[in-house]
Amino acid sequence: MKFAGKVILITGASAGIGAATAIHFSQLGASLALAGRNQENLNKVASACNSNSTPLILLAELTNENETKELLDKTLAHFGRLDVLINNAAVDVLVSIETTTLEDFDRAMDVNVRSVYHLTKLAVPHLIKTKGNIVNISSITGLRAFAGALPYCMSKAALDHFTRYIISFLKTLCTALHLASKQVRVNGVNPGVIVTNFQINGGMTKEDYKTFIKYAEKTHPLGRPGQPEEVAKVIAFLASDDASFITGASVPVDGGKHALCP
Ligand SMILES: NC(=O)c1ccc[n+]([C@@H]2O[C@H](COP(=O)([O-])OP(=O)(O)OC[C@H]3O[C@@H](n4cnc5c(N)ncnc54)[C@H](OP(=O)(O)O)[C@@H]3O)[C@@H](O)[C@H]2O)c1
């Protein structure tokens, strides 16, 4: 896999899976635009990237439409092209149908779906020019219902359908299929539990997180939660020419969790 000369925009690059993906792509020679809200963390990720490529750091709140548009505009102004869009930023929203509010629903959908919809729409004309591709970072919760995270599960199921959008008879309405005719590929990864701050950022206590990670040893057939680097490598594969005949796929990166009954 070689990404020399390729420009890759990664949202949520300041932490966790996005940060690991940025570092991995930099080792493969990519030119990177790294988006997030935490400047200090973005700087740290940029300095961990391969020194041959200096990443462009972009601060953007993805629920703000203007900032989302600026993100892409600044990437294009700096590099002059876009080859790969990695829609990675998301929030965890840990509520059930009894405890949820409409604000929870809006928060999950705004960050995890609406901003992806918007940024992808803006990016597509540029990806068509480069015959580029998109990787959406979904979750195993998009494929299987997961207790206590209702709007999050729904948002990831929506994201998976956006990735497929829809390989069926409604061909003209399908993102993957529609873009495939222009040689733009669209794929997704569906991670299981990955050790990052995602759940704690979503409101889980540190104590509960310890139990959650311990429990992941039972719920993942490989007997452990995953590491961000293990997701980053699958993202890079899907974004590479090695995956040239893969589009519309949702690839579990979950130690086999998707294959189990609850
Ligand atoms: N960790 C897991 O167990 C797991 C499992 C399945 C799927 N995933 C998926 O993997 C992806 C990455 O998650 P992670 O585990 O790496 O989480 P993380 O460490 O919490 O990172 C989330 C990233 O998203 C950014 N972000 C969140 N809300 C944003 C907003 N409103 N505007 C702009 N940026 C925003 C954060 O930016 P700042 O920090 O700069 O604000 C951060 O860079 C997500 O799509 C998540 O759903 C994670």
PDBQT file of the ligand as one rigid body, heavy atoms in Angstrom, charges set to zero:
ROOT
HETATM    1  N1  LIG A 301     -13.593   3.148  20.778  1.00  0.00    +0.000 N 
HETATM    2  C1  LIG A 301     -14.536   2.261  20.497  1.00  0.00    +0.000 C 
HETATM    3  O1  LIG A 301     -14.815   1.317  21.293  1.00  0.00    +0.000 OA
HETATM    4  C2  LIG A 301     -15.276   2.345  19.193  1.00  0.00    +0.000 A 
HETATM    5  C3  LIG A 301     -16.049   1.240  18.812  1.00  0.00    +0.000 A 
HETATM    6  C4  LIG A 301     -16.740   1.277  17.610  1.00  0.00    +0.000 A 
HETATM    7  C5  LIG A 301     -16.667   2.393  16.808  1.00  0.00    +0.000 A 
HETATM    8  N2  LIG A 301     -15.925   3.462  17.189  1.00  0.00    +0.000 N 
HETATM    9  C6  LIG A 301     -15.914   4.613  16.274  1.00  0.00    +0.000 C 
HETATM   10  O2  LIG A 301     -14.587   5.013  16.001  1.00  0.00    +0.000 OA
HETATM   11  C7  LIG A 301     -14.561   6.416  15.696  1.00  0.00    +0.000 C 
HETATM   12  C8  LIG A 301     -13.460   7.078  16.504  1.00  0.00    +0.000 C 
HETATM   13  O3  LIG A 301     -13.723   6.872  17.882  1.00  0.00    +0.000 OA
HETATM   14  P1  LIG A 301     -12.567   6.836  18.985  1.00  0.00    +0.000 P 
HETATM   15  O4  LIG A 301     -12.749   5.588  19.758  1.00  0.00    +0.000 OA
HETATM   16  O5  LIG A 301     -11.256   7.143  18.364  1.00  0.00    +0.000 OA
HETATM   17  O6  LIG A 301     -13.083   8.045  19.901  1.00  0.00    +0.000 OA
HETATM   18  P2  LIG A 301     -12.362   9.321  20.571  1.00  0.00    +0.000 P 
HETATM   19  O7  LIG A 301     -11.019   8.929  21.088  1.00  0.00    +0.000 OA
HETATM   20  O8  LIG A 301     -13.372   9.872  21.536  1.00  0.00    +0.000 OA
HETATM   21  O9  LIG A 301     -12.187  10.314  19.354  1.00  0.00    +0.000 OA
HETATM   22  C9  LIG A 301     -13.295  10.966  18.785  1.00  0.00    +0.000 C 
HETATM   23  C10 LIG A 301     -12.807  12.015  17.812  1.00  0.00    +0.000 C 
HETATM   24  O10 LIG A 301     -13.947  12.666  17.250  1.00  0.00    +0.000 OA
HETATM   25  C11 LIG A 301     -13.794  14.078  17.369  1.00  0.00    +0.000 C 
HETATM   26  N3  LIG A 301     -15.091  14.714  17.543  1.00  0.00    +0.000 N 
HETATM   27  C12 LIG A 301     -16.102  14.326  18.361  1.00  0.00    +0.000 A 
HETATM   28  N4  LIG A 301     -17.134  15.183  18.266  1.00  0.00    +0.000 NA
HETATM   29  C13 LIG A 301     -16.778  16.130  17.354  1.00  0.00    +0.000 A 
HETATM   30  C14 LIG A 301     -17.412  17.286  16.835  1.00  0.00    +0.000 A 
HETATM   31  N5  LIG A 301     -18.628  17.667  17.228  1.00  0.00    +0.000 N 
HETATM   32  N6  LIG A 301     -16.733  18.043  15.923  1.00  0.00    +0.000 NA
HETATM   33  C15 LIG A 301     -15.489  17.683  15.528  1.00  0.00    +0.000 A 
HETATM   34  N7  LIG A 301     -14.840  16.605  15.982  1.00  0.00    +0.000 NA
HETATM   35  C16 LIG A 301     -15.470  15.835  16.894  1.00  0.00    +0.000 A 
HETATM   36  C17 LIG A 301     -12.916  14.271  18.599  1.00  0.00    +0.000 C 
HETATM   37  O11 LIG A 301     -12.277  15.532  18.484  1.00  0.00    +0.000 OA
HETATM   38  P3  LIG A 301     -11.725  16.391  19.738  1.00  0.00    +0.000 P 
HETATM   39  O12 LIG A 301     -11.258  15.400  20.775  1.00  0.00    +0.000 OA
HETATM   40  O13 LIG A 301     -10.608  17.185  19.136  1.00  0.00    +0.000 OA
HETATM   41  O14 LIG A 301     -12.853  17.218  20.221  1.00  0.00    +0.000 OA
HETATM   42  C18 LIG A 301     -11.958  13.097  18.474  1.00  0.00    +0.000 C 
HETATM   43  O15 LIG A 301     -10.894  13.396  17.616  1.00  0.00    +0.000 OA
HETATM   44  C19 LIG A 301     -15.968   6.933  15.985  1.00  0.00    +0.000 C 
HETATM   45  O16 LIG A 301     -16.678   7.031  14.773  1.00  0.00    +0.000 OA
HETATM   46  C20 LIG A 301     -16.588   5.846  16.859  1.00  0.00    +0.000 C 
HETATM   47  O17 LIG A 301     -17.985   5.788  16.723  1.00  0.00    +0.000 OA
HETATM   48  C21 LIG A 301     -15.226   3.470  18.357  1.00  0.00    +0.000 A 
ENDROOT
TORSDOF 0
